[in-house]
Amino acid sequence: MRQETASKSDYLGERAIVVGGGIAGLSAARVLSDRFRQVVILDRDELPDSATPRSGVPQGKHPHGLLAGGLKALERLFPGFGNELIQAGAVPVDRGFDVLYAVAGQDPWPRIKLDEPTYCFLNLTRPLLELTLCNHVARLTNVNVRGGCRILNIIAEAGTGAATDICFRTSEGKLETLHADLIIDASGNGSLTLEFLKATRRRLPEETSIGVNMHYASALVEDVVIKDDYKVAYTLPDAPEDTRGGLLMPGENGTYQLVLISRGEHTPPIRESEFRSFARMLWTPTIYNAIKHAKFLTGITPATFSHSKWRHFAQISDFPRGLLPIGDAICRFNPVYGQGMSTAAREAGLLFELLGRSSDDLLSTLAADFLTKTEDIIADPWAMSAVPDFIYPDTTGVRPKNLEELLNFQKGLGQLAARDADVFEKLTDVRHLLLPLSVLDDSSIVSRVEKELASELSL
Ligand SMILES: Cc1cc2nc3c(=O)[nH]c(=O)nc-3n(C[C@H](O)[C@H](O)[C@H](O)COP(=O)(O)OP(=O)(O)OC[C@H]3O[C@@H](n4cnc5c(N)ncnc54)[C@H](O)[C@@H]3O)c2cc1C
């Protein structure tokens, strides 16, 4: 496939700066390199030249998978990317055949091969994905990656309040400022954008927040045997009574990424013997059995994820020219659903489309267009993760008024997917962000789900 490039008839500006060399920042830099004479990526970390976790991205020690929809988005920006990842050790997983979902009270789903040749579910460690992206971006002649640069603040133009410069401290302790026609906040936490809005006396975005108080404990292991030759095993908690679950998925070179999950007061242990005992308490023995003879290659790393958070920047009608947040800086999803990197990649794809348009002054409308359309990109994955999170009574946030109906529908859909190949395929593609959630509102599916729920009631 040929690399798609936006029209280069005119550069939009001399320089774009990207704060953060994570998945969102690297993908955005690739897009910007078509339309700016120079692109500078600044990260507080030195970006490693091997696939190793780094301190600026602490989640890099925890399992990561790239949904098929995320790979599709990255393929568009980096043609051949999936194959390159596979060559580097990523494991292609057929989302319909290789994944064992254990959902308490539901029949097992069928095994149906769904892979298109290019857009599979890729299992790989987060450092490998980032390294491969970084190598691609480093090959672009007009992109400069500078590690060891901590951004302190974004500077506004007097009078207009546009974002024009960035102030940062280098690893040698030197303060520098750099001018840019466009600054992308891909810092993960987005506080630079919030501080800039405050400093320029703009309103702050409303936030939709869901308190999940989720705990992870993860390790890299080897010598794993998942039953029936599945490549991935998810044990979803027997909610709402039990909050314990687990996930086992391949990493590179025969390794497996293993995480045990819980919520609230029960944190998964980080000592190996207790960790194994915790695995034994899951409602299905699949993961415990799979790791019975496994060797732990790393220590067990804990993490707590307190809130999913979606900042609605599109509401700010005077959003500053010259600034765009992207990725986790806009929305952080509950990691259990594995949507964050794919959503960041899809947002970079949107940026690609918007920057490819011709207009006399593209930068004046870019933020409004990008932030509005990003709301659409986020809405589906957000809905898919928010609704099941509300099954727990201690989840905080505004519950949808029809929560019970939505939870019931999801239950019926899962049950129907166990018997109906068409529904199984659609549901799987929706979860992988290949199809919009609205395909499941199709009247024929809704009526089949209703029948399913009615027959359950009559039993
Ligand atoms: C435990 C866990 C498991 C997850 N599992 C998955 C999964 O399986 N699949 C999936 O798709 N997603 C997963 N996610 C989510 C995923 O990690 C994020 O959505 C994704 O990393 C967001 O990318 P980003 O580039 O927006 O931000 P980040 O990856 O956080 O990158 C931000 C970058 O900005 C830099 N930075 C920050 N502040 C500054 C500053 N002031 N100056 C300079 N540099 C700065 C950081 O060093 C970092 O490099 C998981 C998240 C967690 C917490």
The ligand as a Tripos MOL2 file, in Angstrom:
@<TRIPOS>MOLECULE
LIG
   53    58     1     0     0
SMALL
NO_CHARGES

@<TRIPOS>ATOM
      1 C1         -2.5430   -0.3070   33.2490 C.3       1 LIG1
      2 C2         -2.9120    0.1520   31.8770 C.ar      1 LIG1
      3 C3         -3.1190   -0.7810   30.8570 C.ar      1 LIG1
      4 C4         -3.4840   -0.3580   29.5900 C.ar      1 LIG1
      5 N1         -3.7160   -1.2830   28.5880 N.ar      1 LIG1
      6 C5         -4.0550   -0.8610   27.3420 C.ar      1 LIG1
      7 C6         -4.2770   -1.7880   26.2770 C.ar      1 LIG1
      8 O1         -4.2000   -2.9950   26.4240 O.2       1 LIG1
      9 N2         -4.6010   -1.2870   25.0600 N.ar      1 LIG1
     10 C7         -4.7080    0.0540   24.8240 C.ar      1 LIG1
     11 O2         -5.0070    0.4530   23.6920 O.2       1 LIG1
     12 N3         -4.5170    0.9430   25.8170 N.ar      1 LIG1
     13 C8         -4.1900    0.5290   27.0630 C.ar      1 LIG1
     14 N4         -3.9780    1.4440   28.0380 N.ar      1 LIG1
     15 C9         -4.1220    2.8750   27.7260 C.3       1 LIG1
     16 C10        -2.9110    3.4000   26.9630 C.3       1 LIG1
     17 O3         -1.7290    3.1360   27.6940 O.3       1 LIG1
     18 C11        -3.0760    4.9030   26.7470 C.3       1 LIG1
     19 O4         -4.3490    5.1720   26.2290 O.3       1 LIG1
     20 C12        -2.0530    5.4130   25.7610 C.3       1 LIG1
     21 O5         -0.7840    5.1540   26.2350 O.3       1 LIG1
     22 C13        -2.2430    6.9220   25.5580 C.3       1 LIG1
     23 O6         -1.1970    7.4080   24.7950 O.3       1 LIG1
     24 P1         -0.7700    8.9300   24.8680 P.3       1 LIG1
     25 O7          0.2840    9.0750   23.8590 O.co2     1 LIG1
     26 O8         -1.9760    9.7920   24.8150 O.co2     1 LIG1
     27 O9         -0.1770    9.1580   26.3370 O.3       1 LIG1
     28 P2          1.0810    8.4600   27.0390 P.3       1 LIG1
     29 O10         1.3350    7.1560   26.4780 O.co2     1 LIG1
     30 O11         0.8430    8.5950   28.4890 O.co2     1 LIG1
     31 O12         2.3090    9.3850   26.6310 O.3       1 LIG1
     32 C14         2.5110   10.6590   27.1650 C.3       1 LIG1
     33 C15         3.9450   11.0850   26.9110 C.3       1 LIG1
     34 O13         4.1040   12.4480   27.3080 O.3       1 LIG1
     35 C16         5.2940   12.6020   28.0520 C.3       1 LIG1
     36 N5          5.0960   13.7640   28.9330 N.ar      1 LIG1
     37 C17         4.1360   13.9310   29.8660 C.ar      1 LIG1
     38 N6          4.2280   15.1470   30.4460 N.ar      1 LIG1
     39 C18         5.2870   15.7590   29.8450 C.ar      1 LIG1
     40 C19         5.9040   17.0330   30.0010 C.ar      1 LIG1
     41 N7          5.4630   17.9470   30.8810 N.pl3     1 LIG1
     42 N8          6.9880   17.3250   29.2300 N.ar      1 LIG1
     43 C20         7.4570   16.4210   28.3290 C.ar      1 LIG1
     44 N9          6.9150   15.2160   28.1430 N.ar      1 LIG1
     45 C21         5.8370   14.8880   28.8780 C.ar      1 LIG1
     46 C22         5.4680   11.2650   28.7770 C.3       1 LIG1
     47 O14         6.8060   11.0310   29.1220 O.3       1 LIG1
     48 C23         4.9630   10.2840   27.7090 C.3       1 LIG1
     49 O15         5.9970    9.8830   26.8520 O.3       1 LIG1
     50 C24        -3.6310    1.0310   29.3250 C.ar      1 LIG1
     51 C25        -3.4330    1.9660   30.3410 C.ar      1 LIG1
     52 C26        -3.0830    1.5370   31.6090 C.ar      1 LIG1
     53 C27        -2.9170    2.5750   32.7060 C.3       1 LIG1
@<TRIPOS>BOND
     1     1     2 1
     2     2     3 ar
     3     2    52 ar
     4     3     4 ar
     5     4     5 ar
     6     4    50 ar
     7     5     6 ar
     8     6     7 ar
     9     6    13 1
    10     7     8 2
    11     7     9 ar
    12     9    10 ar
    13    10    11 2
    14    10    12 ar
    15    12    13 ar
    16    13    14 ar
    17    14    15 1
    18    14    50 ar
    19    15    16 1
    20    16    17 1
    21    16    18 1
    22    18    19 1
    23    18    20 1
    24    20    21 1
    25    20    22 1
    26    22    23 1
    27    23    24 1
    28    24    25 2
    29    24    26 1
    30    24    27 1
    31    27    28 1
    32    28    29 2
    33    28    30 1
    34    28    31 1
    35    31    32 1
    36    32    33 1
    37    33    34 1
    38    33    48 1
    39    34    35 1
    40    35    36 1
    41    35    46 1
    42    36    37 ar
    43    36    45 ar
    44    37    38 ar
    45    38    39 ar
    46    39    40 ar
    47    39    45 ar
    48    40    41 1
    49    40    42 ar
    50    42    43 ar
    51    43    44 ar
    52    44    45 ar
    53    46    47 1
    54    46    48 1
    55    48    49 1
    56    50    51 ar
    57    51    52 ar
    58    52    53 1
@<TRIPOS>SUBSTRUCTURE
     1 LIG1         1 GROUP 0 **** ****
